[in-house]
Amino acid sequence: MTEQKTAILLLQDGTVCYGKSFGAIGTTGGEICFNTGMTGYQEVFTDPSYYGQILIMNSVHVGNYGVNDEDVQSNSIKIRGLIGRNLEELYSRHQAKESLEDYLKANNVVAIEEVDTRALVAHIRSKGAMNCVISSEILNPEELKKKLAEVPDMAGLELASVVSTRITYEMGDPKSKIRVAVLDYGVKQHILQCLVDRGAYIKVFPAKTKLEELKKFNPAGYFISNGPGDPAAMEYAVETMKDILKEEKPVFGICLGHQLLALANGIPTFKMHHGHRGLNHPVKNIITGRCEITTQNHGFGVDPEAVRKAENVEVTHVNLNDQSIEGIRLKNKPAFSVQYHPESTPGPHDSRYLFDDFMNLINAN
């Protein structure tokens, strides 16, 4: 077992927690958030939508089945830091390639353990999302306050272009008639795989790609991806979405893509109190009347009053915990979106049908 140093967690409201260091030694800052999932930590850590955030994993034991190459959702860990009750160096899964500790060190991720994460989650649920810093090298709270002051607020922060691909790339069978242009604002790899598994030939484009470049691929439909940051700070993406909608071709958006579809139709977004992140959020499909257990990861939402007042927008899904908007579709164009993650990595497969709906919409168009 690696010798552990004392580590400290400082929240923006002055809360201080002491624990033990895990992973890389250093200091890191970001917006604190929590995920209630009991498994799937590697998929969560590599989800680009978590970029810029310090993550609390509410499960008591994290790392006990190690790390392998098959579970990643991007090319590196995207969280800024990790908070856990018990972060495990030893692991039991024989398919694992390395321990969580080695994985965090290789990605230079600072973490703290031996924190009462359930009490900390209850605190965030009460007080709301805020910035924080973790350090295993600076143990003076007064010194850490200076570091905390340097951490930018998530509201107003444009991060999608930071995590987006720098080059275009393709997946699937080039002979397929179902050609989908994907705008990468932080897309998870399993979303792309879900499209390919349904026969799509996809081309993934950098975040700031204009419609003129997308059209050169001759797509039958457009997919607008998930991603980090404040959607209201992405004027370039909203303008591109407006241009795409003029094409009258099928459009499917997930998470950030859902928010951009709303913004392109005059519906504002807002910063949520503490966001939705986990694997068991109940959502009702208003169209079918059926309920789904969903995977979620978002700190911004779509204004519910503005959605219901919008003339050409129909609500398709709502969250049964807080009645927040989880899905919309346009009445006058072949476009729809959901706030949650139907690719479900990690999580239940209740919502995978949405990829089938997208393929059917393309085939019918």
C-alpha positions in Angstrom: 0.0 0.0 0.0 1.3 3.4 -1.0 2.1 5.6 2.1 -0.6 8.2 2.3 -0.3 11.9 3.2 -2.8 14.1 4.9 -5.1 15.8 2.4 -7.6 18.7 2.8 -10.8 19.6 1.0 -12.0 23.2 1.2 -15.4 24.3 0.0 -16.5 27.8 -1.1 -18.8 28.2 1.9 -15.8 27.6 4.3 -16.4 23.9 5.0 -13.2 22.1 5.6 -12.7 18.3 5.5 -9.5 16.4 6.3 -8.6 13.0 4.9 -5.9 11.0 3.2 -4.3 11.5 -0.2 -4.9 9.1 -3.0 -3.7 9.3 -6.6 -1.5 12.2 -7.6 0.0 14.5 -5.0 -0.9 18.2 -5.7 -3.7 20.8 -5.6 -6.7 20.9 -7.8 -9.9 23.0 -8.0 -13.3 22.9 -9.7 -17.1 22.8 -9.1 -18.0 20.1 -6.6 -20.7 17.6 -7.6 -21.8 14.1 -6.7 -22.8 10.9 -8.4 -25.0 8.4 -6.6 -24.1 5.4 -8.8 -22.8 2.3 -7.0 -20.8 1.1 -10.0 -19.4 2.5 -13.3 -16.8 4.8 -11.8 -14.4 4.5 -14.7 -17.1 5.4 -17.2 -18.0 8.4 -15.0 -14.4 9.6 -14.6 -13.8 9.6 -18.4 -17.1 11.3 -19.3 -16.1 14.6 -20.9 -19.3 16.2 -19.4 -17.5 16.2 -16.0 -14.6 18.4 -17.2 -13.9 21.1 -14.7 -15.6 19.4 -11.8 -14.5 17.8 -8.5 -16.5 14.6 -8.1 -17.9 13.0 -5.0 -18.6 9.3 -5.5 -21.3 8.5 -3.0 -20.6 4.7 -3.0 -18.7 3.7 0.1 -16.1 1.7 -1.9 -14.7 3.0 -5.2 -11.9 1.2 -7.1 -12.6 -2.3 -5.9 -12.9 -3.8 -9.4 -9.9 -1.9 -10.8 -9.5 -0.3 -14.3 -9.5 -1.7 -17.8 -9.4 -0.4 -21.4 -13.0 -1.4 -22.3 -14.8 1.0 -19.9 -13.4 4.3 -21.0 -15.7 7.0 -22.6 -12.9 9.2 -23.8 -9.1 9.2 -24.1 -8.4 10.3 -20.5 -9.9 11.0 -17.1 -11.9 14.2 -17.4 -12.7 15.0 -13.7 -10.5 17.6 -12.0 -10.4 15.7 -8.7 -12.0 12.9 -6.8 -13.5 12.6 -3.3 -14.3 9.2 -1.7 -15.0 7.4 1.5 -12.8 4.4 0.7 -10.7 4.6 -2.5 -9.4 1.1 -3.1 -5.9 0.3 -4.3 -6.5 -3.4 -4.3 -9.0 -4.9 -6.8 -10.6 -8.2 -7.5 -11.6 -8.2 -11.2 -9.2 -10.4 -13.2 -9.9 -8.5 -16.4 -8.6 -5.2 -14.8 -5.3 -3.8 -16.2 -4.3 -1.6 -13.2 -5.5 -0.2 -9.9 -7.5 2.9 -9.4 -4.5 4.5 -7.6 -2.2 3.9 -10.6 -4.8 5.1 -13.0 -5.3 8.4 -11.2 -1.5 8.9 -10.9 -1.1 8.2 -14.6 -3.7 10.9 -15.4 -2.4 13.3 -12.7 -5.7 13.4 -10.8 -5.6 14.5 -7.2 -8.0 12.7 -4.8 -8.9 12.5 -1.2 -10.4 9.6 0.8 -11.6 8.9 4.3 -14.2 11.7 3.9 -17.7 11.2 5.1 -19.1 11.4 1.6 -22.7 10.8 2.6 -22.6 13.8 4.9 -20.9 15.8 2.3 -23.5 14.9 -0.4 -26.2 15.9 2.1 -24.4 19.2 2.5 -24.3 19.9 -1.2 -27.9 18.9 -1.7 -28.8 21.5 1.0 -26.4 24.3 0.1 -26.1 23.8 -3.7 -23.2 23.4 -6.1 -20.1 25.5 -5.3 -16.4 25.5 -6.1 -13.8 23.7 -4.0 -10.2 22.7 -3.8 -8.4 19.5 -2.8 -4.8 19.5 -1.8 -2.2 17.0 -0.5 0.6 19.6 -0.5 -1.0 22.7 1.0 -2.6 22.0 4.3 -3.2 25.5 5.5 -6.9 26.5 4.8 -6.0 30.2 4.6 -3.5 29.4 1.8 -6.0 27.2 0.1 -8.5 30.1 0.0 -6.2 31.9 -2.4 -6.2 28.8 -4.7 -10.0 28.6 -4.4 -10.4 32.2 -5.5 -8.7 31.3 -8.8 -11.2 28.6 -9.7 -13.7 30.0 -12.3 -17.5 29.6 -11.8 -19.2 27.1 -14.0 -22.0 29.5 -14.9 -20.8 31.4 -18.0 -18.0 28.9 -18.7 -17.6 27.6 -22.3 -15.8 24.2 -22.0 -17.2 22.1 -24.9 -14.6 23.3 -27.4 -11.9 22.4 -24.9 -12.8 18.7 -24.7 -14.0 18.4 -28.4 -12.0 16.4 -31.0 -9.4 18.5 -32.9 -9.8 16.4 -36.1 -12.6 14.8 -37.9 -12.9 11.0 -37.8 -15.3 8.3 -39.0 -16.9 5.2 -37.6 -19.1 2.5 -39.1 -19.6 1.1 -42.6 -18.9 3.7 -45.4 -21.4 1.8 -47.6 -24.3 2.6 -45.2 -27.0 4.9 -46.5 -27.5 6.2 -43.0 -24.9 8.9 -42.7 -24.9 10.9 -39.5 -22.9 14.0 -38.8 -21.9 14.2 -35.2 -21.1 17.6 -33.5 -18.7 16.7 -30.7 -19.1 18.9 -27.7 -17.7 16.2 -25.4 -19.3 13.1 -26.8 -19.0 9.7 -25.0 -17.7 6.9 -27.0 -20.6 4.6 -26.3 -23.0 7.1 -27.8 -21.0 6.8 -31.1 -21.1 3.0 -30.7 -24.9 3.0 -30.2 -25.2 4.8 -33.5 -22.8 2.5 -35.4 -24.5 -0.6 -33.9 -27.7 0.5 -35.6 -26.1 0.7 -39.0 -25.1 4.4 -39.1 -21.9 5.6 -40.8 -20.8 8.6 -38.7 -18.4 11.4 -39.1 -17.4 13.2 -35.9 -16.7 17.0 -36.2 -15.0 19.5 -33.9 -17.2 21.7 -31.8 -17.0 24.9 -33.9 -17.6 23.3 -37.3 -20.0 25.3 -39.4 -22.9 23.8 -41.3 -21.2 24.3 -44.7 -18.5 21.8 -43.6 -21.0 19.3 -42.1 -23.0 19.3 -45.4 -19.9 18.1 -47.3 -20.4 14.7 -45.6 -23.9 14.6 -47.1 -25.5 13.5 -43.9 -29.0 12.0 -43.6 -29.2 13.3 -40.0 -27.4 15.3 -37.4 -26.4 14.2 -33.8 -25.7 16.9 -31.2 -23.6 15.6 -28.3 -23.4 15.9 -24.6 -20.6 18.0 -23.1 -19.5 20.2 -20.2 -20.0 23.9 -19.3 -22.7 26.4 -19.6 -24.8 26.0 -22.8 -25.8 29.7 -22.7 -22.1 30.6 -23.2 -22.1 28.7 -26.6 -23.5 31.2 -29.0 -21.5 29.6 -31.8 -23.3 26.3 -31.2 -26.7 27.8 -31.0 -26.2 29.5 -34.4 -25.0 26.2 -35.9 -28.1 24.4 -34.4 -30.4 27.0 -36.0 -28.7 26.5 -39.4 -29.0 22.7 -39.0 -32.7 22.9 -38.3 -33.2 24.8 -41.6 -32.0 21.7 -43.4 -35.2 19.9 -42.4 -33.2 16.7 -41.7 -33.6 14.5 -38.5 -31.8 15.9 -35.5 -31.1 14.1 -32.2 -29.5 15.8 -29.2 -28.4 14.4 -25.8 -27.8 16.4 -22.6 -25.9 19.5 -23.8 -27.4 18.8 -27.3 -30.8 19.0 -25.7 -30.1 22.3 -24.1 -28.8 23.7 -27.4 -31.9 22.6 -29.2 -33.9 24.5 -26.6 -31.8 27.6 -26.9 -32.1 27.5 -30.7 -35.8 27.7 -30.3 -35.8 30.7 -27.9 -36.0 28.6 -24.7 -33.5 29.7 -22.0 -31.4 27.4 -19.8 -30.5 27.8 -16.1 -28.0 26.7 -13.6 -29.5 24.0 -11.4 -29.1 24.0 -7.6 -27.0 20.8 -7.5 -27.7 19.0 -10.7 -28.7 15.4 -11.6 -25.9 12.8 -11.6 -26.5 9.1 -11.1 -27.9 5.8 -12.6 -31.4 5.6 -11.2 -33.3 8.8 -12.0 -37.0 8.0 -12.9 -38.2 9.7 -16.1 -41.7 9.4 -17.6 -42.2 9.3 -21.4 -45.3 11.5 -21.8 -45.9 10.2 -25.3 -46.1 6.5 -24.3 -46.9 6.8 -20.7 -44.1 4.5 -19.7 -41.4 5.2 -17.1 -37.7 4.7 -17.6 -34.8 4.4 -15.1 -32.1 6.7 -16.5 -28.5 7.7 -16.3 -28.0 11.4 -15.8 -25.2 13.9 -15.6 -26.0 17.6 -15.9 -25.8 20.8 -13.9 -27.9 23.0 -16.2 -31.5 22.5 -17.2 -34.1 23.9 -19.7 -36.6 26.4 -18.4 -39.9 24.5 -17.9 -42.2 27.4 -18.2 -40.6 28.6 -21.4 -40.8 25.1 -22.9 -44.5 24.8 -22.2 -45.2 28.3 -23.7 -43.2 27.6 -26.8 -45.5 27.3 -29.8 -43.5 24.7 -31.8 -42.0 22.7 -29.0 -43.6 19.7 -27.2 -42.5 18.2 -23.9 -41.9 14.4 -24.3 -40.2 13.4 -21.0 -40.3 14.7 -17.4 -38.3 13.8 -14.3 -40.5 12.2 -11.7 -38.4 13.4 -8.8 -38.6 17.1 -9.5 -40.7 17.5 -12.7 -37.8 19.0 -14.6 -37.9 18.8 -18.4 -36.1 15.6 -19.7 -37.1 15.6 -23.3 -38.6 17.7 -26.1 -39.4 17.5 -29.8 -40.2 20.1 -32.4 -43.7 20.1 -33.8 -42.7 21.6 -37.1 -39.3 19.8 -37.8 -37.9 16.2 -37.4 -35.9 17.1 -34.3 -35.9 15.8 -30.7 -33.7 15.6 -27.7 -33.4 14.3 -24.1 -31.6 15.7 -21.1 -30.5 12.3 -19.9 -28.1 9.6 -21.3 -29.8 6.8 -23.2 -26.4 5.2 -24.1 -26.4 4.2 -20.3 -22.7 3.8 -19.7 -23.0 3.1 -16.8 -26.6 2.4 -16.1 -29.8 0.6 -17.1 -30.8 0.2 -20.8 -34.4 1.4 -20.5 -33.8 4.3 -22.9 -31.8 2.8 -25.7 -34.9 2.9 -27.9 -34.2 6.5 -28.5 -31.4 5.6 -30.9 -33.8 3.4 -32.8 -36.3 6.3 -32.9 -33.5 8.4 -34.5 -32.7 5.7 -37.1 -36.4 5.3 -37.9 -36.8 9.1 -38.3 -33.9 9.1 -40.8 -35.3 6.2 -42.7 -38.7 7.8 -42.9 -37.4 11.3 -43.9 
